[in-house]
Amino acid sequence: MLRSIPVRRPRIPGLVFPYIQSRYPSSSSSQSQDTREPLKSILIANRGEIALRVGRTAAKHGVRITTIYTDPDAKSQHALSSPFAFNLGDPSAYLDGDKIIEIARREGCSGIHPGYGFLSENSTFAKRCTEAGLVFIGPSWQAIEAMGNKSCSKDIMLDAGVPCIPGYHGSNQDPTFLKAEAEKIGFPVLLKAVKGGGGKGMRIASTPEVFHNQLESAKSEARSSFGDDVMLVEKYITTPRHIEVQVFADKQGNCVALGERDCSIQRRHQKVIEESPAPHLDETVRQDLWSKARAAALAVGYEGAGTVEFIFDNDSGDFFFMEMNTRLQVEHPVTEMVTGEDLVHWQLIVAEGGRLPLSQEQIQERIAERGWGIEARIYAENPNMGFIPDSGVLQHLRLPLLNEDVRVDAGFIAGDEVSSHYDPMISKLIVRGSDRTEAIQKLKAALEDYEIAGPVTNIEFLKRVCENSAFIAGEVETGFIKKHESQLMQENPIPSEVYAQCAVASLLREESSDLRPVTGAVGFMDSMQKRQVRFTTGPIVGGKDVEEVAVEVSQIDGKTYDVHVNGTEFPAVRSVLDPQTSTLTSFFRHTRLDSRIIFSDEKITIFSRGKQYCLRISTPKWLEKVLGVKDLTHSVLAPMPCKILRVEVTEGDEVKKDQALVVIESMKMETVIRSPQDGVIAKLAHREGDICKAGTALVEFEDRGE
């Protein structure tokens, strides 16, 4: 029987981390005797891959781990990773600082590690931890407060001699006043929440005409994500790079930079690919960036891990302070790859009162020796639909081969669910090469071996980034994806041989599971002598751009078939199925093809020669009528569970393809649902404030016939 890889719950995904060093080499900053108070037990105030990541290092050094989880996360890997795990209840309870502190004190924890996101940059939470006698594994609450307010932080940076982007950072939030300030600065401008982060609460206003709409959208997202909609207005640099510096400081006043990361490949103002070192960066500029980053940290008496983010102007070569993230970054493994150091262990050392393990000179030597690191974030999202998030069960998951140069940090295994309540990141794939060219080759090879079936992912998109000539040449900027959209969004054409294999696999599955043609696999008779299977490809949110392909299969003997695909004939194709791996091996006359074929309801995911394809088995029209299946050809569907924030059209409106129809919120992100076609709105199925399930109709078009 053809099936998905069985759901197993082995040890927590491990996501190798083998060669990161934790010893204390001799350095100018570690010669003196440390006066350290060991952390014996910590609570990790986070979820997913970062909770597992922190837990691995802490456990390695003998620190007992307490984890927390919410109702949707009750069976998640981080919740199962420790016997000391406690349910917070509501999905939003990772923000309930008082309850988290209460659990930590009750369980005898000596410290709290906040991870990233949630409460990691909440100065009030950090202060309450300290007042409760708990070590907050991060900077002081005063430093978080100073740097967390983007307006205040820019004043501090200017006083410290760190250049900042021209803009308005004041308290007057009147929309008319802000627009006037934008006109003084000059369009385009960037609107950004003063307490924002992770790309949320940010919009670009390219002209005065769109200013107010973009401002309201940014404020709405900021209120939802941070409970604060105060905005700043900055000059938007048209060809910027996002370059950040990893800094670390201890309680003795030592501060080092552990290299820079280029994070310019972004969508929704959120990073997708990060690398270190930054390509084509003059060494003088690099050292200046490091120096300015250390100055930023020292200006606020910083302790622990932090990241100073800069905007680098590709046109002028100038750089400007953007913000400081007072926490461990999502992309910290890139720095670990090029330094050979465990940054979570560094956090524990500093929190215990110890000195930094390496001096600045030693760090520079390490970076010079260890080559290039690149990280790709694996998201449940659809790049071809504006990177709209997805959710659902991971029906199949297969990691690439892991070693000292290929690492995966993940919070999921096969059978786990990517929840619509939280960020859709599934994992991070990190590689290291002797130089940038080798690192890109390793990344692409690892992506080709990375298989996920269930939610739509960005893996195929990431492969195309690795193949892009501009990316290979290091010509990166934050507008990279938009600039190269036509190449990056090209879907893989499905070879006729893959259609042939899917037809054979579908019929084998039907036969082995006693399914009959009424399921929609279609056929002419109960025997396997001659059958037809019809597949569809196309958007899942409605519209007419759906391609249907008919495949005819004639069985010659037990394992040999004649297959016809759109006029192409494949005679005497011998096909052998390995049910344990769901792999179908087919011997065509011109080639052998090994494909892993995963069935999930009517969806088929195929992994073949380093590429992934998705198909659906068509249900015959006569059967749809018999079963009363509603025709959704003229509907736009909700791509995920969501809340309707705004409806941008009314019934009877004539709309154009790509026109905004509905604005939805899911995973704390606003997404604009655009029209897949020209047409007239016949019905609005939902109104503002409605909660919708995935796959339900949002908008219906008039049927004008063909």
C-alpha positions, 0 to 999 in steps of 0.5 A: 500500500502506498502511504506517507512515511509513518508518524513517529515520535522519536527523540526530539529533533536534533538537529545537529549541533555537533562541532560548536565549541564550549571550551574557554580558550585563553583570551584577554577577557578570560584570564581572570578568575570568574566570580560566577553564580551557577544557573542550576535550573531555568525556565524557557519562556518560549516555544518551538525551535528556539525553546528546543535550541536553548534546552539542548545547550542548557541540558548539555551543561547540566542545567535543569529545564522547565518548559511551558506550553499552551493548549494548541502546543500541548503535544508540541516537541518543546512541550515534550522535551522536559518532564517539567512542562506546564500548561499556560492555557490560552494560545496568547498566554506566552505573553502572560509574564506574571504566570510564567514568573509564578511557575518559575518561582514555584519550580525553583528555577534560578533564571528565565531564558526568553528566547526571541519574540514574545516577552524577550524584549519586554522591559517590564517582564525583565524587571519583574523577573529581577524583582522576583529574584530570577536571573533574566538571561538577557540584558538589563531591563533598563537597556531593553527599555532604552533600545526597545523604543526606536525613537529613544534608541536613535537619540542614544545612538546619535549621542554615541556617534552612530549615524541614523537615518533621517526621520521623525521620531517624536510623540505627535501621532496626528496622521496629518502631522505625520504626513507633513513630516513625511513630505519634509523628509521626502517620499518614499518613507518607511512607517515603523512602529516604535515598539515593533520588530520582526517586520510587523507594524512596518509599511512603505509609503511611496507617494503622498496619496497612499500615506494614510492607508499605509499608516492605518495598516501599519498601526493596525498590525502594530496594535495587534502584535505589540499593543502599541501603535505609536509610529515613526517616519523615516526616509526609505532608502531605495536600494538598501541592504540589511546588515547587522552585527552580533554583539556580546557584552559581559558584566565586567565591561567587555564587549565584542562583535562576532561578525556581521550578517547580511539579511537583505533577502526579505519578504514582508520586511522579514528575513528569509536568507541570512549569511555571514560575512556580508558579500562585497563589503569593504574591510574598512567598512566592515571594521567600522560597522563592528566598531559602531555596533560595540559603541551602541552596546556600550552606550546603554551598558549592555550585557549578553547577546544583542544585534545592532541592525544597520541599513546600508545604502548600496548607492552611496556606501553609507550605513545608518543605525536602524535598531538594536534587538536586545535578544538572541536573533532567529539567525544566530546559527549563522554566526555560530557557523562562522565562529564555532561558538555556542551563543546560547552557552555564552548567554548562560556564562554572562548571566552567571557573571562570567567573562566572555570566552573570546577576545575580539582578536580571537574572534576575528581569527576564527571568522577568517578561518571558518569560511561562509555561513548561510541560513534559509528559513523554512516557512509554511507559506505560499510564495506564489500568493504573496507569501501568504502563511499556511498551516496544517499537519506535517504529513511527511518530513524528511531532513537532508543529511546532517553533518558539521556543515549542514544543520537544521534547527526545528520544532517539528517532526512528522505528524506535528501540526503547524498552528495558525496561532503562531509564526509559520516557521517550520525550521532553519537550514544552516550550512557552512562552506569554505567560501560563499560559492561552496556555501550556496552549493551546499544550501541548494543540495540540502534544500533538494533533499529536504522534503515536507508534505502537508502545508505549502512551504517556501522550499522550492522558492529557496532553491530558485534563490540559490539558482539566481545569478544575481544572488550567486554574484552577491548582488543583494538588497532588500528589494531583491525578491521584488526585483527578481520576481519573475524568475523566483516565482516560476513554478516547476513544470511537471514532467510527463514522466511524473504524471505517469508515475502519479497515475500508476501510484494512484491506481495502486493505492486505490487497488491496495486500499479497496477504494473504488472509482467513486472516490474520484480516481476515475476509471472504466472498470474494476480491473486494472486493464485500462484506467484514466486518472485526471489531475489538476494543478493551479491556485487553491484560492479559487479562480479559473487558472486551473490546468487539468491533465488526463493520464491513461494507464493500461496494465500489461502484467503485474508491474508493467504499464502502458501510459499515455500523458497528453499525447505522449506514450510511455510503453512498457513502464515497469514500476516497483513500489517500496511501501516503507518509503513511499517510493515508486521506481519506474523504468521508462525506456529512456530513463529510470525515475525514483519518486517519493509520492505522498497522498493526503486526501485528494492532494498528492505531493511528489519529490523527484530528482530534487524537485517537489510537485503538487497535484490533485485528483480531479473529481468527475463533474457527474460525481460532483453533481451526485454528491452535491459538491459546490462549484467553487470555480468562481470563488475566492477561498480563505487560504488558512483559518483567519479573521476578516479585518477589512472588506475592500469591495462591495457586491456588484463591483467590477474588479480587475485581476490582482485588485485587493478584495479582502484583508485578513489576519492570521498568525498575527500578520495582515494579508491582502487577498487579491482577485485572481481574475477580472470579474464582477463581485456577486456575493460577499460571503463574510463581513468584517470581524468574521472568523473563517475556516480554511477553504471557505468562500470569501468572495464569489464572482458572477458566472459570465460563462466561457 
